Amino acid sequence: MTFIQKIAEGCMPFLYFLESIRNPFLDWFFATVTHLGEEIYFLLIAIIFFWCVSKREGYYILITGLVGTVVNQVAKLFFRVPRPWVLDKNFEIIESAREEATGYSFPSGHTQNVAGTYGAVAAAKPGRFRTAICVTLIVLVAFSRMYLGVHTPLDVVVSLIVALALVLLLRPMFTTEERFKKFMPWIVVGSVVLSLGFLAYVLAISGDTTLDPHNYHSGLKNACTLFGCTAGLVIVHFVDSKFINFQTDGRWYAQIIKLVLGLVGVIAIKSGLSAPLVALFGNEFVARAVRYFLIVIFAGAVWPLTFKWFSGLKIECMEKFTAWVKDKGSKLFNKSK
């Protein structure tokens, strides 16, 4: 038994305390909140910033998430700490959380995702309201992992520390356009090297008989996902910096249309190409890497080709509606004075 595993076992009394205060409402609430730490929300937030708010901040959120995931997954496979219900056979979890609780326990992937994503959002444009919302979401998701019984306090705390460290370490490279252009090529290359190193590590330990097959499968799947994403990022950065240089401006309704239609494309690739790519390559892991490579290419180099058109999109009825809302808002504001 490793030192880390002993600490994890020492955290079980706290999980038993949380188990004792469970009730149907809290079970539902935290089972719902915990989904905010899943991959899909990380991708959604990064895409919204990348397409509609600030390309630079979108990259910041994306890179923070990708690097954090590499660190998290390497730690899982290196320390191999079992989930709480495996550590203690008498401990019961909320069953609805079991399906997403893949891989080893230490550290928490959901906590890493939510802390890295919303930590980067808060750091990108500091403000009391935005920071309060982000901190609240981070705390709720982190606590939900313990309440549901799928992680110990050790898993959660270490993930929070790692995510915060990455948010702070990477932030100086994205503070200005000049620094962004200077550091981005190195960041992209570094991301590929990290993901490739992670993939090599996973393949190197494939023959280790002490590895749980289910947990190894989860690690290999994540390694292929990350490699596909970072490989796509190299193409995207080169194409955009040399040929596209897209901008994120546009009227509010044009931004919504652009986002919705673009997300349809992302979902079509993510879901629609899953089975065909497996059939084509005959290997689910290779197919996964290719699929996420295509998602990144579409999101960063294909769909942005439409942004110039969207930036000039003007719909007369929406212009009238916008003017009407502004007029009503102005009158209401003046009355309240």
C-alpha positions as CSV (number, residue, x, y, z in Angstrom):
1,M,0.0,0.0,0.0
2,T,1.4,3.4,-1.0
3,F,1.7,6.5,1.2
4,I,-0.9,8.2,-1.0
5,Q,-3.3,5.3,-0.6
6,K,-2.9,5.4,3.2
7,I,-3.8,9.1,3.2
8,A,-6.9,8.3,1.0
9,E,-8.0,5.6,3.5
10,G,-7.6,8.1,6.3
11,C,-10.2,10.4,4.5
12,M,-12.9,7.7,4.6
13,P,-14.5,9.0,7.9
14,F,-15.3,12.3,6.2
15,L,-17.0,10.4,3.4
16,Y,-19.0,8.4,5.9
17,F,-20.1,11.6,7.5
18,L,-21.3,12.9,4.1
19,E,-23.1,9.6,3.5
20,S,-24.9,10.0,6.8
21,I,-26.4,13.4,5.8
22,R,-27.6,12.3,2.3
23,N,-31.2,12.9,1.4
24,P,-33.2,12.8,-1.9
25,F,-32.9,16.5,-2.6
26,L,-29.1,16.8,-2.0
27,D,-28.6,13.5,-3.9
28,W,-30.4,15.1,-6.9
29,F,-28.7,18.5,-6.5
30,F,-25.1,17.3,-6.3
31,A,-25.7,14.6,-9.0
32,T,-26.8,17.4,-11.3
33,V,-24.1,19.9,-10.3
34,T,-21.3,17.4,-10.8
35,H,-21.9,17.3,-14.5
36,L,-20.4,20.8,-14.8
37,G,-17.0,19.1,-14.3
38,E,-17.4,16.9,-17.4
39,E,-15.5,17.2,-20.7
40,I,-18.4,18.6,-22.6
41,Y,-18.7,21.7,-20.4
42,F,-15.0,22.4,-20.7
43,L,-15.2,22.2,-24.5
44,L,-18.3,24.4,-24.5
45,I,-16.8,27.2,-22.4
46,A,-13.5,27.1,-24.4
47,I,-15.4,27.3,-27.7
48,I,-17.7,30.1,-26.6
49,F,-14.6,32.2,-25.7
50,F,-12.7,31.1,-28.7
51,W,-15.4,31.9,-31.2
52,C,-17.4,34.8,-29.6
53,V,-15.4,36.5,-26.8
54,S,-11.7,36.5,-27.3
55,K,-9.5,34.1,-29.3
56,R,-6.6,34.7,-26.9
57,E,-8.7,33.9,-23.8
58,G,-10.2,30.9,-25.6
59,Y,-6.7,29.5,-26.1
60,Y,-5.9,30.2,-22.5
61,I,-8.9,28.2,-21.2
62,L,-8.2,25.4,-23.7
63,I,-4.5,25.1,-22.9
64,T,-5.1,25.2,-19.1
65,G,-7.6,22.4,-19.5
66,L,-5.4,20.3,-21.7
67,V,-2.3,20.6,-19.7
68,G,-4.3,20.0,-16.5
69,T,-5.8,16.8,-17.9
70,V,-2.4,15.4,-18.9
71,V,-1.1,16.0,-15.3
72,N,-4.2,14.6,-13.8
73,Q,-4.2,11.4,-16.0
74,V,-0.5,10.7,-15.5
75,A,-1.0,11.0,-11.7
76,K,-3.9,8.6,-11.8
77,L,-1.9,5.9,-13.6
78,F,1.2,6.5,-11.6
79,F,-0.3,6.4,-8.1
80,R,-3.2,4.0,-8.9
81,V,-5.3,4.9,-5.9
82,P,-8.6,2.9,-6.0
83,R,-12.0,4.6,-5.7
84,P,-13.5,5.0,-2.2
85,W,-15.9,2.1,-2.6
86,V,-12.9,-0.1,-3.5
87,L,-10.8,1.1,-0.6
88,D,-13.7,0.3,1.8
89,K,-16.1,-2.4,0.7
90,N,-18.7,-1.2,3.2
91,F,-18.9,2.3,1.7
92,E,-21.8,3.1,-0.6
93,I,-21.8,5.7,-3.3
94,I,-24.7,7.4,-5.2
95,E,-25.2,5.0,-8.0
96,S,-26.0,7.6,-10.6
97,A,-22.4,8.8,-10.3
98,R,-20.8,5.5,-10.9
99,E,-20.9,5.6,-14.7
100,E,-18.8,8.7,-15.0
101,A,-16.4,7.6,-12.2
102,T,-13.9,6.0,-14.6
103,G,-10.2,5.5,-14.0
104,Y,-8.4,5.6,-10.7
105,S,-9.4,7.9,-7.9
106,F,-6.4,10.2,-7.3
107,P,-6.6,13.0,-8.3
108,S,-10.2,14.1,-9.2
109,G,-10.6,14.7,-13.0
110,H,-14.0,16.5,-12.6
111,T,-12.5,18.9,-10.0
112,Q,-9.5,19.4,-12.2
113,N,-11.7,20.3,-15.2
114,V,-14.0,22.7,-13.4
115,A,-11.2,24.4,-11.4
116,G,-9.0,24.8,-14.5
117,T,-11.9,26.0,-16.7
118,Y,-13.6,28.4,-14.4
119,G,-10.4,29.4,-12.8
120,A,-9.1,30.5,-16.2
121,V,-12.4,32.2,-17.0
122,A,-12.1,34.2,-13.7
123,A,-8.4,35.0,-14.3
124,A,-9.1,36.1,-18.0
125,K,-11.1,39.1,-16.9
126,P,-11.1,39.6,-13.2
127,G,-14.3,41.0,-11.7
128,R,-16.2,40.5,-8.4
129,F,-19.3,39.0,-9.9
130,R,-17.6,36.8,-12.5
131,T,-15.1,35.6,-9.9
132,A,-17.9,34.9,-7.3
133,I,-19.8,32.8,-9.9
134,C,-16.7,30.8,-10.9
135,V,-15.6,30.2,-7.4
136,T,-19.1,29.0,-6.4
137,L,-19.2,26.6,-9.3
138,I,-15.7,25.2,-8.5
139,V,-16.6,24.7,-4.8
140,L,-20.0,23.0,-5.6
141,V,-18.5,20.6,-8.2
142,A,-15.5,19.8,-5.9
143,F,-17.8,19.1,-3.0
144,S,-20.2,17.1,-5.1
145,R,-17.4,14.6,-5.9
146,M,-17.1,13.8,-2.2
147,Y,-20.8,13.9,-1.5
148,L,-21.5,11.4,-4.3
149,G,-18.8,9.2,-2.8
150,V,-16.6,8.9,-5.9
151,H,-13.6,10.9,-4.5
152,T,-11.9,11.5,-1.2
153,P,-10.9,15.0,0.1
154,L,-7.3,14.2,-0.9
155,D,-8.3,13.7,-4.5
156,V,-10.2,16.9,-4.6
157,V,-7.7,19.1,-2.7
158,V,-4.8,18.0,-4.9
159,S,-6.8,18.7,-8.0
160,L,-7.7,22.2,-6.8
161,I,-4.1,23.0,-6.1
162,V,-2.8,21.7,-9.4
163,A,-5.5,23.6,-11.4
164,L,-4.9,26.8,-9.5
165,A,-1.1,26.5,-10.1
166,L,-1.7,26.0,-13.8
167,V,-4.1,29.0,-14.0
168,L,-1.5,31.2,-12.4
169,L,1.5,29.8,-14.2
170,L,0.0,30.1,-17.7
171,R,-1.8,33.4,-17.2
172,P,1.3,35.7,-17.8
173,M,1.6,34.2,-21.4
174,F,-1.9,35.4,-22.3
175,T,-2.2,38.8,-20.8
176,T,-1.5,40.8,-24.0
177,E,-1.7,40.1,-27.7
178,E,2.1,40.6,-27.9
179,R,2.8,38.0,-25.2
180,F,0.2,35.7,-26.7
181,K,1.9,35.8,-30.2
182,K,5.3,35.4,-28.6
183,F,4.6,32.4,-26.4
184,M,1.8,30.6,-28.4
185,P,4.1,28.6,-30.8
186,W,6.0,27.3,-27.8
187,I,2.9,26.5,-25.9
188,V,1.4,24.6,-28.8
189,V,4.6,22.6,-29.3
190,G,4.8,22.0,-25.5
191,S,1.3,20.7,-25.4
192,V,2.0,18.2,-28.2
193,V,5.1,17.0,-26.4
194,L,3.2,16.6,-23.2
195,S,0.4,14.6,-24.7
196,L,2.8,12.5,-26.8
197,G,4.8,11.8,-23.6
198,F,1.6,10.8,-21.8
199,L,0.6,8.5,-24.7
200,A,4.1,6.9,-24.7
201,Y,3.9,6.4,-21.0
202,V,0.5,4.7,-21.2
203,L,1.7,2.4,-24.0
204,A,4.9,1.6,-22.0
205,I,3.0,0.4,-19.0
206,S,0.5,-1.7,-21.0
207,G,2.2,-4.9,-19.9
208,D,2.1,-4.1,-16.2
209,T,0.0,-6.9,-14.6
210,T,-0.7,-4.8,-11.5
211,L,-2.8,-2.4,-13.6
212,D,-6.5,-2.7,-13.4
213,P,-7.7,-3.3,-17.0
214,H,-10.7,-0.9,-16.7
215,N,-8.5,1.9,-15.4
216,Y,-5.9,1.3,-18.0
217,H,-8.5,1.4,-20.8
218,S,-9.7,4.8,-19.4
219,G,-6.1,6.1,-19.3
220,L,-5.4,5.0,-22.9
221,K,-8.7,6.6,-24.1
222,N,-7.8,9.9,-22.5
223,A,-4.2,9.8,-23.8
224,C,-5.5,9.3,-27.4
225,T,-8.1,12.1,-26.9
226,L,-5.4,14.5,-25.7
227,F,-3.0,13.6,-28.5
228,G,-5.7,14.1,-31.1
229,C,-6.6,17.5,-29.6
230,T,-3.0,18.8,-29.4
231,A,-2.1,17.5,-32.8
232,G,-5.1,19.4,-34.2
233,L,-4.0,22.5,-32.3
234,V,-0.7,22.6,-34.2
235,I,-2.6,22.8,-37.5
236,V,-5.1,25.3,-36.2
237,H,-2.5,27.7,-34.9
238,F,-0.4,27.6,-38.0
239,V,-3.4,28.0,-40.4
240,D,-5.0,30.8,-38.3
241,S,-1.7,32.8,-37.8
242,K,-0.6,32.5,-41.4
243,F,-3.9,32.6,-43.4
244,I,-7.1,33.3,-41.5
245,N,-6.4,35.5,-38.4
246,F,-10.1,35.3,-37.5
247,Q,-11.8,37.9,-35.3
248,T,-14.6,37.2,-32.8
249,D,-16.7,40.4,-33.2
250,G,-20.3,40.5,-34.4
251,R,-23.8,41.6,-33.3
252,W,-25.2,39.7,-30.4
253,Y,-27.7,37.7,-32.5
254,A,-25.0,36.9,-35.1
255,Q,-22.9,35.5,-32.3
256,I,-25.7,33.3,-31.2
257,I,-26.4,32.0,-34.7
258,K,-22.6,31.4,-35.2
259,L,-22.3,29.6,-32.0
260,V,-25.3,27.3,-32.4
261,L,-24.5,26.4,-36.0
262,G,-20.9,25.8,-35.1
263,L,-21.8,23.6,-32.2
264,V,-24.0,21.5,-34.4
265,G,-20.9,20.8,-36.5
266,V,-18.8,19.9,-33.5
267,I,-21.5,17.6,-32.2
268,A,-21.9,16.0,-35.6
269,I,-18.2,15.2,-35.7
270,K,-18.1,14.1,-32.1
271,S,-21.1,11.8,-32.2
272,G,-21.7,11.1,-35.9
273,L,-18.1,10.0,-36.8
274,S,-17.5,7.8,-33.8
275,A,-18.8,4.5,-35.3
276,P,-17.6,5.2,-38.9
277,L,-14.0,6.0,-37.8
278,V,-13.9,2.8,-35.6
279,A,-15.0,0.8,-38.6
280,L,-12.5,2.6,-40.8
281,F,-9.4,2.2,-38.6
282,G,-10.5,-1.0,-36.8
283,N,-9.3,0.4,-33.5
284,E,-11.3,2.5,-31.1
285,F,-8.3,4.4,-29.7
286,V,-6.9,5.4,-33.1
287,A,-10.4,6.4,-34.1
288,R,-10.8,8.5,-31.0
289,A,-7.6,10.4,-31.6
290,V,-8.6,11.1,-35.2
291,R,-12.1,12.2,-34.2
292,Y,-10.8,14.7,-31.7
293,F,-8.2,15.9,-34.2
294,L,-11.0,16.6,-36.6
295,I,-13.1,18.4,-33.9
296,V,-10.2,20.8,-33.2
297,I,-9.5,21.3,-36.9
298,F,-13.2,22.2,-37.5
299,A,-13.5,24.4,-34.5
300,G,-10.2,26.3,-35.1
301,A,-9.6,26.3,-38.8
302,V,-12.8,25.4,-40.7
303,W,-15.7,27.1,-39.0
304,P,-13.7,30.4,-38.4
305,L,-13.7,30.8,-42.2
306,T,-17.3,31.9,-41.8
307,F,-16.6,34.5,-39.1
308,K,-16.0,37.4,-41.4
309,W,-19.5,36.9,-42.9
310,F,-21.0,36.6,-39.4
311,S,-19.3,39.8,-38.3
312,G,-21.1,41.7,-41.0
313,L,-24.5,39.9,-40.6
314,K,-27.3,42.4,-40.1
315,I,-30.9,41.4,-39.7
316,E,-33.4,44.3,-39.9
317,C,-36.0,42.8,-37.5
318,M,-33.3,42.0,-34.9
319,E,-31.9,45.5,-35.2
320,K,-35.4,47.0,-34.5
321,F,-35.8,44.6,-31.6
322,T,-32.4,45.6,-30.2
323,A,-33.2,49.3,-30.5
324,W,-36.6,48.6,-28.8
325,V,-35.0,46.8,-25.8
326,K,-32.4,49.6,-25.4
327,D,-35.1,52.2,-25.5
328,K,-37.3,50.4,-22.9
329,G,-34.2,49.7,-20.7
330,S,-33.2,53.4,-20.9
331,K,-36.7,54.6,-19.9
332,L,-36.8,52.0,-17.0
333,F,-33.4,53.1,-15.8
334,N,-34.4,56.8,-15.8
335,K,-37.6,56.1,-13.9
336,S,-35.7,54.2,-11.2
337,K,-33.4,57.2,-10.6
